[in-house]
């Protein structure tokens, strides 16, 4: 699979299910200055905090004491950023010379809000690399967690050898702004037009403008607001597929005044 996604879904899914526990986290030990808002910040999970023998405030510790309190191992450079989102890119089709295809990538992300832009990293050897390079368009299809196995399979097989839409029975539907099909079975489909390609090394970075976003109505609440809980989205971390946990906050909640 692109972005080093290994084909070990069933084992990883079992491990991730067993590891999904809720941890309580303690408040920071620092004193809150007089007159400051009584906002409590929190640190490491309880099982980590319990292992620390903290005998005095961190502000009074020497560098040596801090390093002993928080020991670290230094590894060689690697792609350990996690969690990320495993998505299926659809490309080809329409009036192009390429049959519709799907590639799974984990290295995708928003890079600009105005104009709305996204990036995806793809190896040059991938079949979809040539398609996207030629057509200058693709669709980011965000899968449900229940589609993890299909998502993994589409990253393990090559469109040179198989018709992924036919094999997975995923449903191609016409998009609104690009010629390649969207995957109707996925709850969110982001239509993209390539603006720039940046060669990096093992991968090339495709930077694209977002032309349209398609959302399944079942993700909306009664007020028409997007409900992430209803999406049951898929996450990817260190070769393991995982589901998202419960909401613990919203953007800006750390500075929002309490009512």
N, C-alpha and C positions, 0 to 999 in steps of 0.2 A: 504494500500500500504506500502511496505517496506520503512523505514526511515520516517515514520509518514506523508506520503502524503495522504491528505484527499480527499474524493470523492466529490469535489465541483467544478468541472471543469467549468461548464457553467457560474456559478456566478463569479468565480474568473477571467475567461477570459473576462467577461464584465467589471469587475472592472479594470483589467489591461489595457484594451483598453482605458478606460476613463482616466486612470492616466498617460498615455504615453505622457508627454509633454517635450519639450526641454527647458532647463533652462540656462540662461547666467550666467557665474560666473566671479567675479571681481578679479583683481590682488591682491597679498598680499600687505599689507601696509608697510612692512619693506623696508628700503632703500637699494639699491644695492651698495656695496662698489665700490669705484673708481677702474677702471681697470678690473672689473668683466664683463663677457659676459652679454649683455643686454637681458638675458633670463627672461621671465616673468612667474613665477609660479602662480598657481591659487588655490583657496581654496574652501569654501563652496558655494552651489548654491545661486543664487541671493536672493530668497525669505527668506533664512536663514540669509544671510548677512544683508539684510535690517532691520532685527529685532534687530541687535546688535547696541548698542549705544556706539561706539568706540570713545573715546575722546582723546586717546593718543596711541602711538605705543605699541604693545604688549610687546616689549622688556623692556619697562619701567614700566609695570604693576606688581603689587604684586600678590602673589598666590591667595589671596582672590578676587582681581579684575578679574583675569583670570577665576576663578570658577564662578563668577557672569556673565562674558561675555559668557562662554560656560557651562551652567548648564547641569548636567548629572543625570540620574536616574540609580541606580544600581539594577539590577535584579538578581534573583537566576540563577545558572548555567543552560544553555539550549543549544539546537542545533540551534542557530540563525545565523550560518554562511550562508551567502547568497550573491549573487545568486549562485546556483549550477546547475548541468545539470541533468535532468531526462533522464535516458537511459533504454533501454530494454535489459536484458541479455537473450540470448538463450542458452539452455543447453539440455543435454539428446540426444536421437536419436542415429544414427549410429549403432554400434554393441553393444551398452550398453543395460542394462536391463530396461532402462527408456524411456518413450515416449518423443518426443521433447516438450520442455516447454519454457515459457517466464515469466520472473519476472521483474518488474520495480523497479529500485532503484534510489535514488537521492544522495546517499553517495558513490561516485566513483571519483577517481582522479588519476592523474599521480604521482608516487612516486620516479621514477628514470628515467634518460635519457639514461644511458649507463651502463648496458643493459636497454632497454626500459621496464619499468614495470608499472603496474597499480594496484590499490586496489579497492575493493568493500566491503561494509559492509552489512551483511545479518543476519536476525534473525534466530535462530536455528529452530523455529517452521515452517518456510516457506518450502514449498514442494521442491523448487529449492535448498535449503540448502543441503538436502540429496543427490540430484542429483550431484551437483557440488563437494560435499565432496567425493563422490564415483568415479566420472569420472575425477576429477582434471582438468577440462577445462570448458570454457564458452566463449561466444562471446559478446562483448559490441556493441550493435547496437544503433547508435545515430539517433534519429528521427527528421523529419522535424517538424516545429511548427504546421503544418496542421494535424499532427498525434497525437496531444495532447490528444484527447479523447481516442484513442486506447491505448496510453501509460498509461493513468490513469486507464483504464479498466483492463489492464494486471496486474496492481498492486493491484486491488481490488478483483480480482477473483483468486481462487486457481487452480493450475494444477491438483490437486487431483480430482477436480469435473468437469472440463471442458477441452476440447482441444482448447487451445488458438489460435493456428494457424488456426484451422477450423472456430472458432467463429469469429475471426477478419478478416479472409481471407487474412492474411499476408502470404507472399510467402517464404517457406523455401528452401534454396539452399545449396548445399554442400560447405563446407569451403575448404581452401587449406591446412591448417596445423592441424586442429583439427577435431574430428568426429561429433561434434554437428553442426546443421545447422545455417547458418546466415539468417538474415531477409533481403531478397532482396529489399524490399520496402524502407528500410532505406538507406540514402545516404552514411553512413560510418559504416563499420563493423570491429571491432578490435578483432582478434583471440587471445585468451589467454590460457596459461597453468599455473595452480596453482603451486606456488613455496613454499608457506608457509601459514599457517592459525594461526592467533593470536586471542585467546579468549579475549574479552574485557568486557563483561557484557551482556547487552541486545542484542548486536550484536557480531558476529565474523568477523574479518577482513581477507579477502582473498587477499593475495598479489600474483600477477601473472606476468609472463613474457609475453610480447607482441610478438607473433610469426609472425603476418602478419596484414596488414591494407588494407582493400578493400574500394575503393572510386568510387562512381558513376561518370562517365565521365561528366555529366552535371554540376558538381561542379568545373570543370576546365575551365580556360579562354583560349583564343586563343594560349597562350604561354605554356599551360599545367600547369599553376600555380593554386594552390587551391584558389578558390574565396569564402570566407566565406559568402559574401552577397547572393550568389546564393543558399547557403545551407538553409537559413531561419531556423536557428536552434532554438530549444526549451530550455528555461531556467526555473528554479524553485526557488521560493523565498517565504519563510514563508507560505507554503501551497497554493501558487498561481503559476499557469503556466503563463509564459510571453515569449515574443519574445525578441531577442537581438536588441539593438538600433543601431544607426549609429556608424561607426568607429570614434574614437577620437584621435587615435595615434597608433604607432607600437612599438614593443620592442626596447628599447634604444633611443626613440625619444627625451627624456628629456636631453640627453647629446650629441646628434648628432649635428655636426657643420652645421650651415646654409650655403647654397650655395649662 
